[in-house]
Amino acid sequence: MDKVLNFKQGRVPLLISMPHAGVRLTPAVEAGLIPDARSLPDTDWHIPQLYDFAAELGASTLAAEYSRFVIDLNRPSDDKPLYVGATTGLYPATLFDGIPLFKEGKEPSKEERATYLEQIWTPYHRTLQEELARLKAEFGYALLFDAHSIRSIIPHLFDGKLPDFNLGTFNGASCDPQLATQLEAICARHGDYSHVLNGRFKGGHITRHYGNPAENIHAVQLELGQCTYMEEFEPFRYRADLAEPTRVVLKELLQGLLAWGKSRYTA
């Protein structure tokens, strides 16, 4: 299989993970998709572009190349459900709107999906795990920021309009509560945007599995409303006029993570 991830190593104890940024498809998935799915509507569009200041901050970045329609990198390999109610699994069967993702009888085979697990999911998580281990070995701690975005109104998944900034710490289990409080305060300073901590999105598998404050690994997920930086419907155009003010907040959040880590571990 061709390149499955894009990893850039940084120089500070922060890794930004982008598991749903990919748009590549395997032949089996592409052949089976319903027409409404061919535009890949459930993608976390433009996330690498939105966070392209990461290199300036010195952060490591890890981004998926393949679409979540092939395999969802933010789900556990055993596909145990993460949320009560409507959600999608390791091998998504529906669009976010609840309609079937594949034409009847055209889903990838079990053998093909086993290959996706081995050749796409596993390398991503191996890279993530190894980089967190490297950061902890070098700095004594590691910070993980799992970067996501989603259409702000999806009645099948949640009521009403989603807040702009949805921070998730698995109800406080994936990072130090003081860190979460500081990140909330940063969001609150930007009154033009709404925010919530551990609302509809509390953090997926990556946040829950790798965040371990007792081991000095702190993980936070951000589910960003796509209305803050792009057109939410096809052709899913990036809107620099919307994105630039949003990027200010994102940069402050990441700087806040780094400042908290430095204060907590080097004071």
C-alpha positions as MATLAB code, in Angstrom:
seq = 'MDKVLNFKQGRVPLLISMPHAGVRLTPAVEAGLIPDARSLPDTDWHIPQLYDFAAELGASTLAAEYSRFVIDLNRPSDDKPLYVGATTGLYPATLFDGIPLFKEGKEPSKEERATYLEQIWTPYHRTLQEELARLKAEFGYALLFDAHSIRSIIPHLFDGKLPDFNLGTFNGASCDPQLATQLEAICARHGDYSHVLNGRFKGGHITRHYGNPAENIHAVQLELGQCTYMEEFEPFRYRADLAEPTRVVLKELLQGLLAWGKSRYTA';
ca = [
       0.000    0.000    0.000;
       1.208    3.528   -0.811;
       2.015    6.201    1.770;
      -0.492    5.959    4.625;
       0.570    8.843    6.883;
       2.450   12.119    6.971;
       4.662   12.544   10.042;
       6.904   15.486   10.864;
       8.989   15.409   14.021;
       9.191   18.590   16.055;
      11.362   19.978   18.839;
       8.881   20.570   21.701;
       6.886   18.054   23.800;
       3.706   18.404   21.715;
       2.259   16.064   19.087;
      -0.710   17.148   16.958;
      -2.638   14.162   15.595;
      -4.963   14.540   12.575;
      -6.576   11.109   12.109;
      -9.494   12.170    9.894;
      -7.723   14.506    7.479;
      -7.120   11.862    4.793;
      -8.939   11.743    1.448;
      -7.367    8.734   -0.263;
      -9.519    5.685   -0.976;
      -8.714    2.064   -1.708;
     -10.154    0.649   -4.955;
     -12.666   -1.522   -3.054;
     -13.985    1.386   -0.997;
     -14.144    3.752   -3.956;
     -16.066    1.220   -6.044;
     -18.614    0.582   -3.317;
     -19.500    4.096   -2.163;
     -22.975    5.497   -2.793;
     -23.035    8.625   -5.006;
     -23.632   10.944   -2.030;
     -20.458    9.648   -0.372;
     -18.078   10.162   -3.284;
     -17.358   13.743   -2.234;
     -16.187   12.402    1.174;
     -18.541   14.685    3.140;
     -17.499   13.414    6.605;
     -13.838   14.372    6.181;
     -12.092   16.697    8.651;
     -11.401   19.050    5.789;
      -8.263   21.226    5.545;
      -6.985   20.359    9.026;
      -3.282   20.244    7.990;
      -3.685   23.661    6.361;
      -5.515   25.048    9.380;
      -2.689   23.951   11.674;
       0.202   24.728    9.344;
       1.685   27.006   12.022;
       2.584   23.863   14.003;
       6.107   23.833   12.574;
       6.611   27.407   13.767;
       5.650   26.283   17.286;
       8.014   23.315   17.047;
       5.252   20.717   17.401;
       5.338   17.267   15.846;
       2.461   16.494   13.471;
       0.898   13.232   12.347;
      -1.780   13.231    9.645;
      -3.662   10.414    7.945;
      -3.549    9.976    4.181;
      -6.531    7.605    3.846;
     -10.153    8.562    4.393;
     -12.074    7.474    7.469;
     -14.387    5.720    4.969;
     -11.581    3.160    4.578;
     -10.830    2.771    8.298;
     -11.390    5.116   11.233;
      -8.116    5.750   13.023;
      -9.928    7.215   16.034;
     -11.651    3.933   16.867;
     -10.183    0.977   18.772;
      -8.997   -2.003   16.753;
     -11.627   -4.212   18.415;
     -14.350   -1.750   17.271;
     -15.977   -1.417   20.697;
     -18.419    1.543   20.653;
     -17.101    4.766   22.211;
     -20.380    6.653   22.472;
     -23.932    5.808   23.482;
     -26.360    6.462   20.627;
     -25.606    7.247   16.998;
     -21.942    6.950   16.083;
     -19.670    5.356   13.479;
     -17.315    2.421   13.928;
     -13.873    1.268   12.906;
     -15.230    0.484    9.440;
     -17.972    3.089    8.944;
     -21.218    1.704    7.525;
     -23.156    4.983    7.379;
     -22.621    8.632    6.656;
     -22.991   11.050    9.566;
     -26.536   11.637    8.334;
     -27.346    7.977    9.014;
     -27.729    6.757    5.436;
     -25.763    3.699    4.251;
     -22.236    4.489    3.095;
     -21.954    1.621    0.609;
     -24.161    0.281   -2.152;
     -25.853   -2.929   -1.064;
     -23.430   -5.842   -1.138;
     -20.521   -3.593   -2.153;
     -18.743   -3.226    1.191;
     -15.055   -4.190    1.282;
     -14.503   -7.827    2.217;
     -13.298   -8.968    5.633;
      -9.942   -9.774    4.079;
      -9.622   -6.289    2.581;
     -10.548   -4.685    5.878;
      -8.011   -6.818    7.727;
      -5.420   -5.373    5.350;
      -6.585   -1.824    6.163;
      -6.151   -2.572    9.869;
      -2.654   -3.926    9.327;
      -1.408   -1.410    6.765;
      -3.215    1.841    7.683;
      -4.465    1.749   11.290;
      -1.469   -0.009   12.805;
       1.272    2.234   11.309;
      -0.585    5.359   12.424;
      -0.899    4.150   15.984;
       2.627    2.782   16.068;
       3.953    6.189   14.975;
       1.763    7.962   17.515;
       2.886    5.688   20.334;
       6.566    5.901   19.407;
       6.508    9.690   19.176;
       4.797   10.073   22.545;
       7.401    7.721   24.030;
      10.209    9.787   22.462;
       8.761   13.041   23.795;
       8.359   11.628   27.281;
      11.894   10.223   27.253;
      13.332   13.576   26.157;
      11.206   15.993   28.193;
       9.790   13.885   31.007;
       6.243   14.402   29.735;
       4.254   14.521   26.498;
       1.289   16.550   25.265;
      -1.109   15.164   22.653;
      -3.600   17.360   20.786;
      -6.028   15.381   18.633;
      -7.302   17.784   15.964;
     -10.740   17.236   14.392;
     -13.519   19.167   12.704;
     -17.136   18.453   11.851;
     -20.178   20.018   10.201;
     -21.854   22.161   12.823;
     -25.396   20.865   12.262;
     -25.944   17.092   11.981;
     -29.361   16.161   13.442;
     -28.580   12.420   13.324;
     -25.632   12.870   15.706;
     -26.582   15.791   17.955;
     -29.344   18.317   18.629;
     -29.142   21.874   17.379;
     -25.910   23.557   16.383;
     -22.639   22.301   17.804;
     -20.494   24.766   19.782;
     -17.573   26.127   17.771;
     -14.846   24.681   20.020;
     -15.576   21.256   21.554;
     -12.804   20.255   23.946;
     -12.707   16.634   25.084;
     -10.687   15.108   27.916;
     -12.750   11.931   28.457;
     -14.474   13.605   31.412;
     -11.132   14.589   32.931;
      -9.396   11.219   32.609;
      -7.032   12.032   29.719;
      -5.321   15.172   31.036;
      -4.718   17.173   34.192;
      -7.916   19.083   35.166;
      -5.893   22.286   35.575;
      -4.799   22.055   31.947;
      -8.392   21.624   30.780;
      -9.438   24.652   32.861;
      -6.721   26.770   31.252;
      -7.760   25.716   27.754;
     -11.376   26.562   28.547;
     -10.266   29.981   29.760;
      -8.481   30.614   26.454;
     -11.673   29.797   24.560;
     -13.718   32.009   26.882;
     -11.492   34.997   26.102;
     -12.670   34.807   22.492;
     -16.319   35.669   22.949;
     -17.168   35.492   19.250;
     -16.865   31.701   19.493;
     -18.873   29.276   21.596;
     -17.155   26.425   23.430;
     -17.793   23.432   25.671;
     -15.699   20.935   27.627;
     -16.741   17.267   27.437;
     -20.018   17.967   25.688;
     -21.185   15.769   22.809;
     -17.560   14.975   21.957;
     -15.512   13.829   24.950;
     -12.570   12.457   22.982;
     -12.313    9.368   20.822;
     -10.042    6.351   21.047;
      -6.826    8.326   20.615;
      -7.573   10.703   23.480;
      -8.844    7.932   25.743;
      -6.155    5.382   24.969;
      -3.038    7.566   25.016;
      -3.963   10.192   27.594;
      -2.513    9.065   30.931;
      -1.847   11.901   33.377;
      -0.402    9.486   35.951;
       2.325    8.718   33.389;
       2.748   12.409   32.464;
       1.022   12.045   29.084;
      -1.800   14.548   28.688;
      -4.238   14.259   25.761;
      -6.919   16.695   24.597;
      -9.263   16.401   21.622;
     -10.667   19.414   19.819;
     -13.716   18.924   17.609;
     -13.949   22.207   15.741;
     -17.150   23.356   14.050;
     -16.357   23.607   10.347;
     -18.396   26.795   10.059;
     -15.466   28.540   11.767;
     -13.128   28.140    8.808;
     -14.776   26.698    5.683;
     -17.924   26.144    3.652;
     -19.588   23.140    5.255;
     -21.100   21.766    2.057;
     -19.646   20.678   -1.274;
     -17.182   21.726   -2.595;
     -16.038   22.216    1.041;
     -14.022   25.324    0.233;
     -11.484   26.669    2.733;
     -12.394   30.225    3.750;
      -9.318   32.181    4.741;
     -11.485   35.084    5.910;
     -13.141   32.789    8.449;
     -10.068   30.704    9.167;
      -7.629   33.429   10.173;
      -9.476   34.511   13.368;
     -10.013   30.829   14.207;
      -6.317   30.090   13.754;
      -5.551   32.780   16.340;
      -7.525   30.794   18.920;
      -6.013   27.474   17.839;
      -2.516   28.880   18.151;
      -3.300   30.233   21.621;
      -4.628   26.818   22.673;
      -1.446   25.070   21.567;
       0.743   27.744   23.137;
      -1.342   27.303   26.289;
      -0.660   23.569   26.256;
       3.070   24.155   25.952;
       3.118   26.874   28.610;
       1.195   24.678   31.040;
       3.577   21.766   30.437;
       6.637   23.938   30.963;
       5.191   25.402   34.174;
       4.066   22.035   35.483;
       7.226   20.057   34.778;
      10.119   22.495   34.767;
       9.177   24.959   37.499;
];
